[in-house]
Amino acid sequence: MNTRGYKQAKETDGAKKLLPGFLKALLLAFGLTLLIFFVCSLLLTYTGLAEKSIPFIVIITVVLSTALAGALHAKTTNQKGYLNGALIGIVYVLVLYIVSLLTAGRFYFNPYILILLAIGIFSGAFGGILGINLSGKRRY
């Protein structure tokens, strides 16, 4: 019988200890997103930056935000960094999609959303791997 997982869940008290770290990482990701979008909106308004660059800016923002949030969450959990980071990436992109649906006022679905989801998953997982390796406290 595998009691290691049960003991681990009992010691950490399961989701009660994981949820605050998850929410903190998500808030950090959205805070970074707002900051980058604000700076880019200023650049779009007051410089010659073309509007064609917006999709590129969004992708770079998703990569930076999910990687940073994945690293932070993995560092607090100290286990399964790739999985925790990928979960951060999924939730981040889904929240962005829901916000864009609410602001656009109509439902739309295109391949760009799937690409953004894949980028969020992979960059979050990469950030999670970095977070585990940088923390120095790995649990197997």
Number of C-alpha atoms within 10 A of each C-alpha: 3 6 8 9 9 11 11 11 13 10 9 13 11 12 11 9 13 15 12 13 19 23 14 14 25 24 15 17 25 20 13 19 19 13 13 18 16 12 12 18 15 12 13 15 12 9 10 8 14 10 10 8 11 15 11 10 14 16 15 14 21 27 22 20 29 37 29 26 34 37 31 28 30 32 26 20 22 20 19 17 28 24 18 28 33 27 20 33 32 21 16 24 21 16 14 14 17 12 12 14 14 11 9 10 9 8 9 10 9 7 8 10 14 12 12 20 21 16 21 31 29 21 27 35 28 22 32 34 24 21 27 25 16 13 14 10 13 14 9 6
